[in-house]
Amino acid sequence: MADIADDANDLAQLEIQSILRNRMPTKSAYYKLCRFCKEPTPDGHAFCDEDCRDDFEKRNKGA
Ligand SMILES: [Zn+2]
């Protein structure tokens, strides 16, 4: 009987995983790498830290 319960559990897990995958926030798919140094960024941020953001803005201003 335990086997049947395990199978049901696995199915439920697969379903939850596919739901979560489809519900990924769009912004985390947007930026995967820092726009300045190309390091991976957390939570889909455009820059890995404030320094990179500042440097990127400075460079874009041509300063
Ligand atoms: Zn960076």
N, CA, C, O and the ligand as a Tripos MOL2 file, in Angstrom:
@<TRIPOS>MOLECULE
protein
  253   251    64     0     0
PROTEIN
NO_CHARGES

@<TRIPOS>ATOM
      1 N           0.8290   -1.2040    0.0000 N.3       1 MET1
      2 CA          0.0000    0.0000    0.0000 C.3       1 MET1
      3 C           0.8650    1.2570    0.0000 C.2       1 MET1
      4 O           0.5080    2.2950   -0.5570 O.2       1 MET1
      5 N           2.0110    1.1150    0.6460 N.am      2 ALA2
      6 CA          2.9020    2.2710    0.7040 C.3       2 ALA2
      7 C           3.3740    2.6720   -0.6920 C.2       2 ALA2
      8 O           3.5990    3.8510   -0.9640 O.2       2 ALA2
      9 N           3.5220    1.6720   -1.5830 N.am      3 ASP3
     10 CA          3.9890    1.9730   -2.9370 C.3       3 ASP3
     11 C           3.0240    2.8990   -3.6610 C.2       3 ASP3
     12 O           3.4380    3.8500   -4.3240 O.2       3 ASP3
     13 N           1.7400    2.6130   -3.5270 N.am      4 ILE4
     14 CA          0.7370    3.4440   -4.2110 C.3       4 ILE4
     15 C           0.8080    4.8840   -3.6930 C.2       4 ILE4
     16 O           0.7230    5.8400   -4.4640 O.2       4 ILE4
     17 N           0.9630    5.0140   -2.3910 N.am      5 ALA5
     18 CA          1.0390    6.3580   -1.8170 C.3       5 ALA5
     19 C           2.2730    7.0830   -2.3320 C.2       5 ALA5
     20 O           2.2310    8.2840   -2.5990 O.2       5 ALA5
     21 N           3.3820    6.3430   -2.4720 N.am      6 ASP6
     22 CA          4.6040    6.9760   -2.9700 C.3       6 ASP6
     23 C           4.4260    7.4620   -4.4010 C.2       6 ASP6
     24 O           4.8470    8.5640   -4.7540 O.2       6 ASP6
     25 N           3.7920    6.6190   -5.2250 N.am      7 ASP7
     26 CA          3.5680    7.0270   -6.6140 C.3       7 ASP7
     27 C           2.7510    8.3120   -6.6680 C.2       7 ASP7
     28 O           3.0670    9.2310   -7.4230 O.2       7 ASP7
     29 N           1.7050    8.3640   -5.8640 N.am      8 ALA8
     30 CA          0.8570    9.5460   -5.8570 C.3       8 ALA8
     31 C           1.6560   10.7680   -5.4360 C.2       8 ALA8
     32 O           1.4690   11.8640   -5.9650 O.2       8 ALA8
     33 N           2.5480   10.5610   -4.4780 N.am      9 ASN9
     34 CA          3.3890   11.6520   -4.0160 C.3       9 ASN9
     35 C           4.2880   12.1670   -5.1330 C.2       9 ASN9
     36 O           4.4230   13.3740   -5.3370 O.2       9 ASN9
     37 N           4.9030   11.2190   -5.8560 N.am     10 ASP10
     38 CA          5.7880   11.6200   -6.9490 C.3      10 ASP10
     39 C           5.0240   12.4190   -7.9930 C.2      10 ASP10
     40 O           5.5130   13.4330   -8.4890 O.2      10 ASP10
     41 N           3.8260   11.9600   -8.3220 N.am     11 LEU11
     42 CA          3.0230   12.6590   -9.3190 C.3      11 LEU11
     43 C           2.7200   14.0770   -8.8520 C.2      11 LEU11
     44 O           2.8370   15.0350   -9.6150 O.2      11 LEU11
     45 N           2.3300   14.1940   -7.5930 N.am     12 ALA12
     46 CA          2.0110   15.5070   -7.0590 C.3      12 ALA12
     47 C           3.2320   16.4130   -7.1110 C.2      12 ALA12
     48 O           3.1280   17.5990   -7.4250 O.2      12 ALA12
     49 N           4.3870   15.8430   -6.7990 N.am     13 GLN13
     50 CA          5.6260   16.6310   -6.8330 C.3      13 GLN13
     51 C           5.8980   17.1440   -8.2460 C.2      13 GLN13
     52 O           6.2240   18.3150   -8.4410 O.2      13 GLN13
     53 N           5.7580   16.2470   -9.2360 N.am     14 LEU14
     54 CA          6.0050   16.6510  -10.6230 C.3      14 LEU14
     55 C           5.0640   17.7740  -11.0180 C.2      14 LEU14
     56 O           5.4650   18.7280  -11.6840 O.2      14 LEU14
     57 N           3.8250   17.6560  -10.6080 N.am     15 GLU15
     58 CA          2.8320   18.6640  -10.9600 C.3      15 GLU15
     59 C           3.2000   20.0130  -10.3480 C.2      15 GLU15
     60 O           3.1380   21.0510  -11.0070 O.2      15 GLU15
     61 N           3.5880   19.9730   -9.0640 N.am     16 ILE16
     62 CA          3.9740   21.2110   -8.3760 C.3      16 ILE16
     63 C           5.1730   21.8380   -9.0660 C.2      16 ILE16
     64 O           5.2230   23.0540   -9.2530 O.2      16 ILE16
     65 N           6.1460   21.0050   -9.4480 N.am     17 GLN17
     66 CA          7.3510   21.5460  -10.0840 C.3      17 GLN17
     67 C           7.0170   22.2150  -11.4060 C.2      17 GLN17
     68 O           7.5470   23.2840  -11.7090 O.2      17 GLN17
     69 N           6.1430   21.6010  -12.2000 N.am     18 SER18
     70 CA          5.8330   22.1920  -13.4980 C.3      18 SER18
     71 C           5.0260   23.4760  -13.3210 C.2      18 SER18
     72 O           5.1590   24.4110  -14.1090 O.2      18 SER18
     73 N           4.1930   23.5180  -12.2890 N.am     19 ILE19
     74 CA          3.4370   24.7450  -12.0170 C.3      19 ILE19
     75 C           4.3940   25.8620  -11.6180 C.2      19 ILE19
     76 O           4.2940   26.9880  -12.1050 O.2      19 ILE19
     77 N           5.3310   25.5290  -10.7150 N.am     20 LEU20
     78 CA          6.2890   26.5370  -10.2660 C.3      20 LEU20
     79 C           7.1210   27.0400  -11.4400 C.2      20 LEU20
     80 O           7.4040   28.2340  -11.5390 O.2      20 LEU20
     81 N           7.5110   26.1340  -12.3240 N.am     21 ARG21
     82 CA          8.3530   26.5280  -13.4540 C.3      21 ARG21
     83 C           7.5940   27.5060  -14.3540 C.2      21 ARG21
     84 O           8.1610   28.4770  -14.8560 O.2      21 ARG21
     85 N           6.3020   27.2310  -14.5480 N.am     22 ASN22
     86 CA          5.5190   28.1100  -15.4210 C.3      22 ASN22
     87 C           5.2380   29.4490  -14.7660 C.2      22 ASN22
     88 O           4.9380   30.4330  -15.4430 O.2      22 ASN22
     89 N           5.3360   29.4820  -13.4390 N.am     23 ARG23
     90 CA          5.0160   30.7270  -12.7390 C.3      23 ARG23
     91 C           6.2660   31.5360  -12.3850 C.2      23 ARG23
     92 O           6.1930   32.5000  -11.6220 O.2      23 ARG23
     93 N           7.4070   31.1380  -12.9420 N.am     24 MET24
     94 CA          8.6180   31.9040  -12.6740 C.3      24 MET24
     95 C           8.3800   33.3700  -13.0060 C.2      24 MET24
     96 O           7.8740   33.6850  -14.0840 O.2      24 MET24
     97 N           8.7330   34.2600  -12.1050 N.am     25 PRO25
     98 CA          8.5530   35.6780  -12.3970 C.3      25 PRO25
     99 C           9.3040   36.0640  -13.6630 C.2      25 PRO25
    100 O          10.4380   35.6320  -13.8700 O.2      25 PRO25
    101 N           8.6960   36.8510  -14.4870 N.am     26 THR26
    102 CA          9.2900   37.1580  -15.7840 C.3      26 THR26
    103 C          10.6060   37.9030  -15.6190 C.2      26 THR26
    104 O          11.4970   37.7760  -16.4590 O.2      26 THR26
    105 N          10.7420   38.6840  -14.5390 N.am     27 LYS27
    106 CA         11.9410   39.5020  -14.4240 C.3      27 LYS27
    107 C          13.1860   38.6410  -14.1800 C.2      27 LYS27
    108 O          14.2920   39.0520  -14.5310 O.2      27 LYS27
    109 N          13.0220   37.4500  -13.5810 N.am     28 SER28
    110 CA         14.2030   36.6330  -13.3340 C.3      28 SER28
    111 C          14.6920   36.0000  -14.6330 C.2      28 SER28
    112 O          15.8470   35.5840  -14.7270 O.2      28 SER28
    113 N          13.8270   35.9270  -15.6170 N.am     29 ALA29
    114 CA         14.2730   35.4410  -16.9200 C.3      29 ALA29
    115 C          14.8980   36.5690  -17.7260 C.2      29 ALA29
    116 O          15.5590   36.3400  -18.7390 O.2      29 ALA29
    117 N          14.6790   37.7740  -17.2630 N.am     30 TYR30
    118 CA         15.1010   38.9570  -18.0070 C.3      30 TYR30
    119 C          16.6000   39.1430  -17.9370 C.2      30 TYR30
    120 O          17.2760   39.1760  -18.9650 O.2      30 TYR30
    121 N          17.1300   39.2640  -16.7130 N.am     31 TYR31
    122 CA         18.5660   39.4710  -16.5380 C.3      31 TYR31
    123 C          19.1470   38.2680  -15.8310 C.2      31 TYR31
    124 O          18.7880   37.9770  -14.6900 O.2      31 TYR31
    125 N          20.0300   37.5790  -16.4930 N.am     32 LYS32
    126 CA         20.6940   36.4600  -15.8380 C.3      32 LYS32
    127 C          22.1370   36.8180  -15.5340 C.2      32 LYS32
    128 O          22.7550   36.2530  -14.6320 O.2      32 LYS32
    129 N          22.6720   37.7740  -16.3070 N.am     33 LEU33
    130 CA         24.0530   38.1770  -16.1020 C.3      33 LEU33
    131 C          24.1050   39.6770  -15.8470 C.2      33 LEU33
    132 O          23.3080   40.4440  -16.3890 O.2      33 LEU33
    133 N          25.0630   40.0820  -15.0090 N.am     34 CYS34
    134 CA         25.2830   41.4970  -14.7580 C.3      34 CYS34
    135 C          25.5390   42.2130  -16.0820 C.2      34 CYS34
    136 O          26.3060   41.7300  -16.9150 O.2      34 CYS34
    137 N          24.9090   43.3440  -16.2720 N.am     35 ARG35
    138 CA         25.0420   44.0470  -17.5450 C.3      35 ARG35
    139 C          26.4250   44.6790  -17.6920 C.2      35 ARG35
    140 O          26.8170   45.0890  -18.7850 O.2      35 ARG35
    141 N          27.1580   44.7540  -16.5800 N.am     36 PHE36
    142 CA         28.4850   45.3790  -16.6470 C.3      36 PHE36
    143 C          29.5970   44.3400  -16.7000 C.2      36 PHE36
    144 O          30.4100   44.3480  -17.6240 O.2      36 PHE36
    145 N          29.6400   43.4370  -15.7030 N.am     37 CYS37
    146 CA         30.7690   42.5020  -15.6300 C.3      37 CYS37
    147 C          30.3960   41.0920  -16.0810 C.2      37 CYS37
    148 O          31.2440   40.2000  -16.1160 O.2      37 CYS37
    149 N          29.1040   40.8940  -16.4310 N.am     38 LYS38
    150 CA         28.6450   39.6010  -16.9610 C.3      38 LYS38
    151 C          28.6980   38.4720  -15.9400 C.2      38 LYS38
    152 O          28.6600   37.2990  -16.3100 O.2      38 LYS38
    153 N          28.7850   38.8200  -14.6540 N.am     39 GLU39
    154 CA         28.6720   37.7870  -13.6240 C.3      39 GLU39
    155 C          27.1950   37.4520  -13.4410 C.2      39 GLU39
    156 O          26.3370   38.3020  -13.6780 O.2      39 GLU39
    157 N          26.8860   36.2220  -13.0200 N.am     40 PRO40
    158 CA         25.4960   35.8770  -12.7320 C.3      40 PRO40
    159 C          24.9510   36.7720  -11.6200 C.2      40 PRO40
    160 O          25.6480   37.0370  -10.6410 O.2      40 PRO40
    161 N          23.7270   37.2330  -11.7630 N.am     41 THR41
    162 CA         23.1390   38.1300  -10.7740 C.3      41 THR41
    163 C          22.0310   37.4170  -10.0130 C.2      41 THR41
    164 O          21.3830   36.5210  -10.5540 O.2      41 THR41
    165 N          21.8070   37.8080   -8.7580 N.am     42 PRO42
    166 CA         20.7340   37.1940   -7.9730 C.3      42 PRO42
    167 C          19.3780   37.7830   -8.3410 C.2      42 PRO42
    168 O          19.2680   38.9760   -8.6240 O.2      42 PRO42
    169 N          18.3460   36.9400   -8.3360 N.am     43 ASP43
    170 CA         16.9680   37.4060   -8.4650 C.3      43 ASP43
    171 C          16.7140   38.2220   -9.7240 C.2      43 ASP43
    172 O          15.8310   39.0800   -9.7390 O.2      43 ASP43
    173 N          17.4680   37.9660  -10.7660 N.am     44 GLY44
    174 CA         17.1870   38.6450  -12.0170 C.3      44 GLY44
    175 C          17.5180   40.1160  -12.0110 C.2      44 GLY44
    176 O          16.9920   40.8730  -12.8270 O.2      44 GLY44
    177 N          18.3940   40.5420  -11.0930 N.am     45 HIS45
    178 CA         18.8150   41.9360  -11.0870 C.3      45 HIS45
    179 C          19.6600   42.2320  -12.3190 C.2      45 HIS45
    180 O          20.3310   41.3480  -12.8520 O.2      45 HIS45
    181 N          19.6200   43.4770  -12.7610 N.am     46 ALA46
    182 CA         20.3710   43.8500  -13.9480 C.3      46 ALA46
    183 C          21.8590   43.9210  -13.6490 C.2      46 ALA46
    184 O          22.6810   43.7480  -14.5490 O.2      46 ALA46
    185 N          22.2170   44.1780  -12.3770 N.am     47 PHE47
    186 CA         23.6290   44.3010  -11.9960 C.3      47 PHE47
    187 C          23.8930   43.4760  -10.7520 C.2      47 PHE47
    188 O          22.9970   43.2750   -9.9320 O.2      47 PHE47
    189 N          25.1320   42.9920  -10.6070 N.am     48 CYS48
    190 CA         25.4360   42.1400   -9.4660 C.3      48 CYS48
    191 C          25.5940   42.9820   -8.1960 C.2      48 CYS48
    192 O          25.3320   42.4870   -7.1000 O.2      48 CYS48
    193 N          26.0140   44.2390   -8.3230 N.am     49 ASP49
    194 CA         26.0720   45.1020   -7.1440 C.3      49 ASP49
    195 C          26.0220   46.5790   -7.5650 C.2      49 ASP49
    196 O          25.9640   46.9000   -8.7520 O.2      49 ASP49
    197 N          26.0480   47.4580   -6.5700 N.am     50 GLU50
    198 CA         25.8890   48.8880   -6.8620 C.3      50 GLU50
    199 C          27.0560   49.4320   -7.6800 C.2      50 GLU50
    200 O          26.8760   50.3010   -8.5340 O.2      50 GLU50
    201 N          28.2520   48.9130   -7.4120 N.am     51 ASP51
    202 CA         29.4190   49.3980   -8.1510 C.3      51 ASP51
    203 C          29.2500   49.1680   -9.6490 C.2      51 ASP51
    204 O          29.5370   50.0490  -10.4590 O.2      51 ASP51
    205 N          28.7870   47.9890  -10.0030 N.am     52 CYS52
    206 CA         28.6180   47.6730  -11.4140 C.3      52 CYS52
    207 C          27.5510   48.5770  -12.0280 C.2      52 CYS52
    208 O          27.6910   49.0290  -13.1640 O.2      52 CYS52
    209 N          26.4870   48.8350  -11.2730 N.am     53 ARG53
    210 CA         25.4360   49.7070  -11.7850 C.3      53 ARG53
    211 C          25.9970   51.1140  -12.0240 C.2      53 ARG53
    212 O          25.7470   51.7280  -13.0610 O.2      53 ARG53
    213 N          26.7640   51.6110  -11.0370 N.am     54 ASP54
    214 CA         27.3460   52.9490  -11.1650 C.3      54 ASP54
    215 C          28.3200   53.0100  -12.3440 C.2      54 ASP54
    216 O          28.2810   53.9440  -13.1460 O.2      54 ASP54
    217 N          29.1820   52.0140  -12.4390 N.am     55 ASP55
    218 CA         30.1600   52.0060  -13.5200 C.3      55 ASP55
    219 C          29.4660   51.9390  -14.8790 C.2      55 ASP55
    220 O          29.8740   52.6020  -15.8330 O.2      55 ASP55
    221 N          28.4250   51.1400  -14.9480 N.am     56 PHE56
    222 CA         27.6930   51.0070  -16.2080 C.3      56 PHE56
    223 C          27.0670   52.3410  -16.5890 C.2      56 PHE56
    224 O          27.1170   52.7440  -17.7510 O.2      56 PHE56
    225 N          26.4770   53.0280  -15.6090 N.am     57 GLU57
    226 CA         25.8380   54.3210  -15.8920 C.3      57 GLU57
    227 C          26.8780   55.3550  -16.2720 C.2      57 GLU57
    228 O          26.6600   56.1630  -17.1750 O.2      57 GLU57
    229 N          28.0150   55.3290  -15.5780 N.am     58 LYS58
    230 CA         29.0890   56.2670  -15.9090 C.3      58 LYS58
    231 C          29.5460   56.0540  -17.3380 C.2      58 LYS58
    232 O          29.7090   57.0040  -18.1040 O.2      58 LYS58
    233 N          29.7500   54.7870  -17.6870 N.am     59 ARG59
    234 CA         30.2420   54.4980  -19.0210 C.3      59 ARG59
    235 C          29.2270   54.9320  -20.0790 C.2      59 ARG59
    236 O          29.6010   55.4320  -21.1400 O.2      59 ARG59
    237 N          27.9440   54.7390  -19.7810 N.am     60 ASN60
    238 CA         26.9190   55.1070  -20.7500 C.3      60 ASN60
    239 C          26.8110   56.6140  -20.9220 C.2      60 ASN60
    240 O          26.3860   57.0960  -21.9720 O.2      60 ASN60
    241 N          27.1970   57.3580  -19.8860 N.am     61 LYS61
    242 CA         27.1650   58.8170  -19.9900 C.3      61 LYS61
    243 C          28.4030   59.3230  -20.7210 C.2      61 LYS61
    244 O          28.4990   60.5040  -21.0540 O.2      61 LYS61
    245 N          29.3440   58.4260  -20.9660 N.am     62 GLY62
    246 CA         30.5600   58.8360  -21.6420 C.3      62 GLY62
    247 C          31.4880   59.6300  -20.7610 C.2      62 GLY62
    248 O          32.3480   60.3570  -21.2580 O.2      62 GLY62
    249 N          31.3220   59.5000  -19.4200 N.am     63 ALA63
    250 CA         32.1430   60.2920  -18.5000 C.3      63 ALA63
    251 C          33.5330   59.6890  -18.3550 C.2      63 ALA63
    252 O          34.3640   60.2220  -17.6190 O.2      63 ALA63
    253 ZN         28.7330   43.1290  -12.0550 Zn       64 ZN64
@<TRIPOS>BOND
     1     1     2 1
     2     2     3 1
     3     3     4 2
     4     3     5 am
     5     5     6 1
     6     6     7 1
     7     7     8 2
     8     7     9 am
     9     9    10 1
    10    10    11 1
    11    11    12 2
    12    11    13 am
    13    13    14 1
    14    14    15 1
    15    15    16 2
    16    15    17 am
    17    17    18 1
    18    18    19 1
    19    19    20 2
    20    19    21 am
    21    21    22 1
    22    22    23 1
    23    23    24 2
    24    23    25 am
    25    25    26 1
    26    26    27 1
    27    27    28 2
    28    27    29 am
    29    29    30 1
    30    30    31 1
    31    31    32 2
    32    31    33 am
    33    33    34 1
    34    34    35 1
    35    35    36 2
    36    35    37 am
    37    37    38 1
    38    38    39 1
    39    39    40 2
    40    39    41 am
    41    41    42 1
    42    42    43 1
    43    43    44 2
    44    43    45 am
    45    45    46 1
    46    46    47 1
    47    47    48 2
    48    47    49 am
    49    49    50 1
    50    50    51 1
    51    51    52 2
    52    51    53 am
    53    53    54 1
    54    54    55 1
    55    55    56 2
    56    55    57 am
    57    57    58 1
    58    58    59 1
    59    59    60 2
    60    59    61 am
    61    61    62 1
    62    62    63 1
    63    63    64 2
    64    63    65 am
    65    65    66 1
    66    66    67 1
    67    67    68 2
    68    67    69 am
    69    69    70 1
    70    70    71 1
    71    71    72 2
    72    71    73 am
    73    73    74 1
    74    74    75 1
    75    75    76 2
    76    75    77 am
    77    77    78 1
    78    78    79 1
    79    79    80 2
    80    79    81 am
    81    81    82 1
    82    82    83 1
    83    83    84 2
    84    83    85 am
    85    85    86 1
    86    86    87 1
    87    87    88 2
    88    87    89 am
    89    89    90 1
    90    90    91 1
    91    91    92 2
    92    91    93 am
    93    93    94 1
    94    94    95 1
    95    95    96 2
    96    95    97 am
    97    97    98 1
    98    98    99 1
    99    99   100 2
   100    99   101 am
   101   101   102 1
   102   102   103 1
   103   103   104 2
   104   103   105 am
   105   105   106 1
   106   106   107 1
   107   107   108 2
   108   107   109 am
   109   109   110 1
   110   110   111 1
   111   111   112 2
   112   111   113 am
   113   113   114 1
   114   114   115 1
   115   115   116 2
   116   115   117 am
   117   117   118 1
   118   118   119 1
   119   119   120 2
   120   119   121 am
   121   121   122 1
   122   122   123 1
   123   123   124 2
   124   123   125 am
   125   125   126 1
   126   126   127 1
   127   127   128 2
   128   127   129 am
   129   129   130 1
   130   130   131 1
   131   131   132 2
   132   131   133 am
   133   133   134 1
   134   134   135 1
   135   135   136 2
   136   135   137 am
   137   137   138 1
   138   138   139 1
   139   139   140 2
   140   139   141 am
   141   141   142 1
   142   142   143 1
   143   143   144 2
   144   143   145 am
   145   145   146 1
   146   146   147 1
   147   147   148 2
   148   147   149 am
   149   149   150 1
   150   150   151 1
   151   151   152 2
   152   151   153 am
   153   153   154 1
   154   154   155 1
   155   155   156 2
   156   155   157 am
   157   157   158 1
   158   158   159 1
   159   159   160 2
   160   159   161 am
   161   161   162 1
   162   162   163 1
   163   163   164 2
   164   163   165 am
   165   165   166 1
   166   166   167 1
   167   167   168 2
   168   167   169 am
   169   169   170 1
   170   170   171 1
   171   171   172 2
   172   171   173 am
   173   173   174 1
   174   174   175 1
   175   175   176 2
   176   175   177 am
   177   177   178 1
   178   178   179 1
   179   179   180 2
   180   179   181 am
   181   181   182 1
   182   182   183 1
   183   183   184 2
   184   183   185 am
   185   185   186 1
   186   186   187 1
   187   187   188 2
   188   187   189 am
   189   189   190 1
   190   190   191 1
   191   191   192 2
   192   191   193 am
   193   193   194 1
   194   194   195 1
   195   195   196 2
   196   195   197 am
   197   197   198 1
   198   198   199 1
   199   199   200 2
   200   199   201 am
   201   201   202 1
   202   202   203 1
   203   203   204 2
   204   203   205 am
   205   205   206 1
   206   206   207 1
   207   207   208 2
   208   207   209 am
   209   209   210 1
   210   210   211 1
   211   211   212 2
   212   211   213 am
   213   213   214 1
   214   214   215 1
   215   215   216 2
   216   215   217 am
   217   217   218 1
   218   218   219 1
   219   219   220 2
   220   219   221 am
   221   221   222 1
   222   222   223 1
   223   223   224 2
   224   223   225 am
   225   225   226 1
   226   226   227 1
   227   227   228 2
   228   227   229 am
   229   229   230 1
   230   230   231 1
   231   231   232 2
   232   231   233 am
   233   233   234 1
   234   234   235 1
   235   235   236 2
   236   235   237 am
   237   237   238 1
   238   238   239 1
   239   239   240 2
   240   239   241 am
   241   241   242 1
   242   242   243 1
   243   243   244 2
   244   243   245 am
   245   245   246 1
   246   246   247 1
   247   247   248 2
   248   247   249 am
   249   249   250 1
   250   250   251 1
   251   251   252 2
@<TRIPOS>SUBSTRUCTURE
     1 MET1         2 RESIDUE 1 A MET
     2 ALA2         6 RESIDUE 1 A ALA
     3 ASP3        10 RESIDUE 1 A ASP
     4 ILE4        14 RESIDUE 1 A ILE
     5 ALA5        18 RESIDUE 1 A ALA
     6 ASP6        22 RESIDUE 1 A ASP
     7 ASP7        26 RESIDUE 1 A ASP
     8 ALA8        30 RESIDUE 1 A ALA
     9 ASN9        34 RESIDUE 1 A ASN
    10 ASP10       38 RESIDUE 1 A ASP
    11 LEU11       42 RESIDUE 1 A LEU
    12 ALA12       46 RESIDUE 1 A ALA
    13 GLN13       50 RESIDUE 1 A GLN
    14 LEU14       54 RESIDUE 1 A LEU
    15 GLU15       58 RESIDUE 1 A GLU
    16 ILE16       62 RESIDUE 1 A ILE
    17 GLN17       66 RESIDUE 1 A GLN
    18 SER18       70 RESIDUE 1 A SER
    19 ILE19       74 RESIDUE 1 A ILE
    20 LEU20       78 RESIDUE 1 A LEU
    21 ARG21       82 RESIDUE 1 A ARG
    22 ASN22       86 RESIDUE 1 A ASN
    23 ARG23       90 RESIDUE 1 A ARG
    24 MET24       94 RESIDUE 1 A MET
    25 PRO25       98 RESIDUE 1 A PRO
    26 THR26      102 RESIDUE 1 A THR
    27 LYS27      106 RESIDUE 1 A LYS
    28 SER28      110 RESIDUE 1 A SER
    29 ALA29      114 RESIDUE 1 A ALA
    30 TYR30      118 RESIDUE 1 A TYR
    31 TYR31      122 RESIDUE 1 A TYR
    32 LYS32      126 RESIDUE 1 A LYS
    33 LEU33      130 RESIDUE 1 A LEU
    34 CYS34      134 RESIDUE 1 A CYS
    35 ARG35      138 RESIDUE 1 A ARG
    36 PHE36      142 RESIDUE 1 A PHE
    37 CYS37      146 RESIDUE 1 A CYS
    38 LYS38      150 RESIDUE 1 A LYS
    39 GLU39      154 RESIDUE 1 A GLU
    40 PRO40      158 RESIDUE 1 A PRO
    41 THR41      162 RESIDUE 1 A THR
    42 PRO42      166 RESIDUE 1 A PRO
    43 ASP43      170 RESIDUE 1 A ASP
    44 GLY44      174 RESIDUE 1 A GLY
    45 HIS45      178 RESIDUE 1 A HIS
    46 ALA46      182 RESIDUE 1 A ALA
    47 PHE47      186 RESIDUE 1 A PHE
    48 CYS48      190 RESIDUE 1 A CYS
    49 ASP49      194 RESIDUE 1 A ASP
    50 GLU50      198 RESIDUE 1 A GLU
    51 ASP51      202 RESIDUE 1 A ASP
    52 CYS52      206 RESIDUE 1 A CYS
    53 ARG53      210 RESIDUE 1 A ARG
    54 ASP54      214 RESIDUE 1 A ASP
    55 ASP55      218 RESIDUE 1 A ASP
    56 PHE56      222 RESIDUE 1 A PHE
    57 GLU57      226 RESIDUE 1 A GLU
    58 LYS58      230 RESIDUE 1 A LYS
    59 ARG59      234 RESIDUE 1 A ARG
    60 ASN60      238 RESIDUE 1 A ASN
    61 LYS61      242 RESIDUE 1 A LYS
    62 GLY62      246 RESIDUE 1 A GLY
    63 ALA63      250 RESIDUE 1 A ALA
    64 ZN64       253 GROUP 0 **** ****
